[in-house]
Amino acid sequence: MRTIDVSQITATVAKLAVDANYYLSDDIRAALEAGQEREESPLGRAILGQLVENACIARDEQMPICQDTGMAVIFLEVGQDVHITGGSLVDAVNAGVAKGYTEGYLRKSVVGEPLFNRKNTGDNTPAVLHTTIVPGDKIKITLAPKGFGSENMSALKMFKPADGLPAVKKFVIDTIFNAGSNPCPPIVVGIGIGGTMEKAALMAKQALLRPIDKRSSHSEYANLEQELLDLINKTGIGPQGLGGRVTALAVNVEYYPTHIAGLPVAININCHATRHAEAEL
């Protein structure tokens, strides 16, 4: 049994909050640069170049990539041989979010109650926390700040199995087309297929954590990812919705067994930055 004090979790979460918001990942940067090469629209090429330049400024001057520094979505993979001491795991995570967002000068965007009294909590807590127990004696923490320009464009639909693949593809393309410029394209699209309503939505979010240069290990889903990416880039929405070929950088699909009577499909859209950072304790 390995012991980890909650203070380590708080410190790690705080650093991840800053890192995820300051530093564009290598796979996204490479995709933006490649997109600039193949984009036919002069305006689209200029926008993609500006996005790369923006990422460089954020990195060099230690400031957020985007003013919307998101709601902190955190995935914890907790080893079953870990004993957490010193306090509550949930409290430690939220303390880390508060510390990172305050000391990193990140915008606080969370309201404490969603409908009747939308008062800002002042420190971007609470986080949305997903915890999984896994083998081993380590804790893996992944923090993904989720801006709501893209989150608001996400969608879920419960299909009948008879609706099949054509309906799924149409749902994806219609969702992207209706989103237009709102999620700040070029976007990354996470799709969850199967499970139940909430499982599909969770998989769609988790799909956004996969590097965009890594395809599904299942050949049929890998082919579907590429087909959907091609279809999305034929919509003409383009960078920042101003026209062009590079509307999406990637489509990542995750799947799970489901009920004989169901075909849940969830789409979680992310802006070009698709911010996330991870660490292991």
C-alpha positions in Angstrom: 0.0 0.0 0.0 1.4 3.4 -1.0 0.5 6.6 0.8 -0.2 9.9 -1.0 -1.0 13.0 1.0 -3.7 15.3 -0.3 -1.3 18.2 -0.4 0.5 16.5 -3.3 -2.8 16.3 -5.2 -3.6 20.0 -4.6 -0.2 21.1 -5.8 -0.4 18.9 -8.9 -3.9 20.0 -9.9 -2.9 23.7 -9.4 0.1 23.3 -11.8 -2.0 21.4 -14.3 -4.6 24.2 -14.4 -1.9 26.6 -15.4 -0.1 24.3 -17.8 -3.3 23.3 -19.6 -4.2 27.0 -20.2 -0.8 28.3 -21.1 0.7 25.7 -23.3 -0.7 24.3 -26.6 0.1 20.6 -27.0 2.5 19.5 -29.8 -0.1 17.5 -31.7 -2.4 20.5 -32.0 0.4 22.8 -33.0 1.5 20.4 -35.7 -2.1 20.0 -37.0 -2.5 23.8 -37.2 0.7 24.2 -39.1 -0.3 21.4 -41.5 -3.7 22.9 -41.9 -2.1 26.2 -42.8 -0.3 24.4 -45.7 -3.4 22.8 -47.1 -5.9 25.6 -46.5 -7.0 27.1 -49.8 -8.5 30.3 -48.4 -6.0 33.1 -47.9 -8.0 34.4 -45.0 -8.2 30.9 -43.5 -4.4 30.5 -43.8 -3.9 33.8 -42.1 -6.2 32.8 -39.2 -4.4 29.5 -38.7 -1.1 31.4 -38.7 -2.5 33.7 -36.0 -3.5 30.8 -33.9 0.0 29.4 -34.0 1.4 32.8 -33.2 -1.1 33.2 -30.3 0.1 29.9 -28.8 3.7 31.1 -29.0 2.8 34.4 -27.2 0.9 32.5 -24.5 3.9 30.2 -24.0 6.6 32.8 -24.0 4.7 35.5 -22.0 3.1 33.0 -19.6 -0.5 33.8 -20.2 -3.6 31.9 -21.2 -4.1 30.8 -24.8 -7.7 32.0 -24.6 -9.6 34.4 -22.3 -12.1 31.7 -21.6 -10.1 29.5 -19.3 -13.0 27.1 -19.0 -14.6 24.9 -16.3 -12.1 22.5 -14.9 -12.9 18.9 -15.9 -10.7 16.5 -14.1 -10.2 12.8 -14.6 -8.6 10.8 -11.8 -7.3 7.3 -12.2 -6.7 6.1 -8.7 -4.6 3.0 -8.1 -6.4 0.5 -5.8 -3.2 0.2 -3.8 -3.0 3.9 -3.0 -4.0 5.2 0.4 -4.9 8.9 0.4 -4.2 10.7 3.7 -4.6 14.2 5.1 -8.1 15.0 4.1 -10.8 14.6 1.4 -9.8 13.8 -2.2 -12.5 16.0 -3.6 -11.6 18.9 -1.4 -7.9 18.5 -2.4 -8.8 18.6 -6.1 -11.0 21.7 -5.7 -8.3 23.4 -3.6 -5.9 22.8 -6.5 -8.3 24.3 -9.0 -8.8 27.4 -6.8 -5.0 27.7 -6.3 -4.2 27.3 -10.0 -6.9 29.6 -11.3 -6.1 32.3 -8.7 -2.3 32.3 -8.8 -2.2 31.7 -12.5 -4.5 34.7 -13.2 -7.0 32.5 -15.0 -10.5 33.7 -15.5 -13.0 32.4 -13.0 -16.1 31.3 -14.9 -18.1 29.0 -12.6 -21.4 30.0 -11.0 -22.5 28.2 -7.9 -26.1 27.6 -8.9 -27.1 27.3 -12.6 -30.7 28.7 -12.8 -32.0 31.0 -10.1 -28.9 32.7 -8.6 -26.0 32.6 -11.0 -23.4 34.0 -8.6 -19.7 33.4 -9.5 -17.9 31.2 -7.0 -14.8 33.4 -7.3 -12.2 30.6 -7.7 -13.5 28.5 -10.6 -14.6 25.7 -8.3 -16.1 23.2 -8.1 -14.4 21.1 -10.7 -16.3 18.4 -12.7 -14.6 15.3 -11.3 -14.6 11.8 -12.8 -12.8 9.1 -10.7 -11.9 5.6 -11.8 -10.3 2.9 -9.6 -7.5 1.1 -11.5 -4.8 -1.4 -10.7 -1.5 -0.1 -9.2 -0.2 2.3 -6.6 -0.3 5.6 -8.6 -2.7 8.4 -9.3 -3.0 9.8 -12.8 -4.6 13.3 -13.0 -5.8 14.8 -16.2 -7.2 18.3 -16.2 -9.1 19.6 -19.2 -10.4 23.2 -19.1 -13.6 23.3 -21.1 -14.7 26.6 -22.6 -18.4 26.9 -23.2 -18.3 28.4 -26.7 -17.6 24.8 -27.8 -19.4 23.0 -24.9 -22.7 24.8 -25.8 -22.5 23.3 -29.3 -22.3 19.7 -28.1 -25.2 17.3 -28.6 -26.6 13.9 -27.6 -29.2 11.7 -29.3 -30.7 8.3 -28.5 -31.0 6.5 -31.8 -32.8 3.3 -32.5 -30.5 0.5 -33.6 -32.3 0.4 -37.0 -31.3 4.0 -37.6 -27.8 2.8 -38.2 -24.6 4.4 -39.5 -26.3 6.8 -42.0 -28.3 8.5 -39.2 -25.2 8.7 -37.0 -23.1 10.4 -39.7 -26.0 12.8 -40.5 -26.3 13.7 -36.8 -22.6 14.5 -36.6 -22.5 16.7 -39.7 -25.8 18.5 -38.8 -24.4 19.2 -35.3 -21.2 20.7 -36.7 -23.0 22.6 -39.4 -25.4 24.1 -36.9 -22.4 25.0 -34.6 -20.9 27.1 -37.3 -18.4 29.6 -36.0 -19.5 29.3 -32.3 -16.9 26.8 -31.1 -14.0 28.8 -32.7 -13.0 26.4 -35.5 -10.9 24.6 -36.5 -12.4 22.2 -33.9 -11.7 18.8 -32.5 -14.7 16.5 -32.3 -15.1 13.9 -29.6 -17.8 11.3 -30.2 -19.1 8.6 -27.8 -21.1 5.7 -29.2 -22.8 3.1 -27.1 -23.3 2.5 -23.4 -26.1 4.6 -21.9 -27.0 8.3 -22.2 -24.4 9.4 -19.6 -21.7 6.9 -20.7 -21.9 8.1 -24.3 -21.5 11.7 -23.1 -18.6 10.8 -20.9 -16.9 8.9 -23.8 -17.3 11.9 -26.0 -15.5 14.1 -23.5 -12.8 11.5 -23.0 -12.3 11.2 -26.7 -11.0 14.8 -26.7 -8.1 13.7 -24.5 -6.7 11.3 -27.1 -3.8 12.8 -29.2 -5.3 13.9 -32.5 -2.6 12.1 -34.5 -3.7 8.8 -33.0 -6.6 6.9 -34.6 -8.9 4.4 -33.0 -7.4 0.9 -32.5 -10.6 -0.5 -34.1 -10.3 -0.4 -37.9 -13.9 0.4 -38.6 -14.0 3.2 -36.1 -10.7 4.5 -37.4 -12.2 4.6 -40.9 -15.3 6.4 -39.5 -13.1 9.0 -37.8 -11.4 9.8 -41.1 -14.7 9.8 -43.1 -16.3 12.2 -40.7 -13.3 14.4 -40.7 -13.4 14.6 -44.5 -17.2 15.3 -44.4 -16.8 18.1 -41.8 -14.0 19.7 -43.8 -16.3 19.8 -46.9 -18.9 21.9 -45.0 -16.9 25.0 -45.9 -17.2 26.5 -42.4 -13.4 27.0 -42.3 -11.2 28.6 -39.7 -13.2 30.8 -37.3 -16.2 30.2 -39.5 -15.0 32.5 -42.2 -14.8 29.9 -45.0 -12.2 27.3 -46.0 -11.3 23.6 -45.9 -9.9 23.3 -42.3 -13.0 23.2 -40.2 -11.8 20.4 -38.0 -8.4 19.1 -37.0 -9.6 15.7 -35.9 -12.5 13.4 -35.1 -11.9 11.0 -32.2 -14.5 8.2 -31.6 -14.8 6.0 -28.5 -17.3 3.2 -28.2 -18.8 0.9 -25.6 -21.2 -2.1 -25.5 -24.9 -1.0 -25.3 -28.4 -2.4 -24.9 -30.0 -4.4 -27.7 -32.7 -1.6 -28.0 -30.3 1.4 -28.0 -27.8 3.3 -30.0 -26.7 6.4 -27.9 -24.5 8.9 -29.7 -22.9 11.9 -28.0 -20.9 14.7 -29.7 -18.6 16.9 -27.6 -17.0 19.7 -29.6 -13.8 21.5 -28.6 -12.1 24.6 -29.9 -8.8 24.3 -31.7 -6.8 24.4 -28.5 -8.4 21.3 -27.0 -6.6 22.1 -23.7 -5.5 19.4 -21.3 -2.5 18.4 -19.2 -1.7 15.4 -17.1 0.6 14.1 -14.4 1.2 11.0 -12.4 1.8 10.8 -8.7 
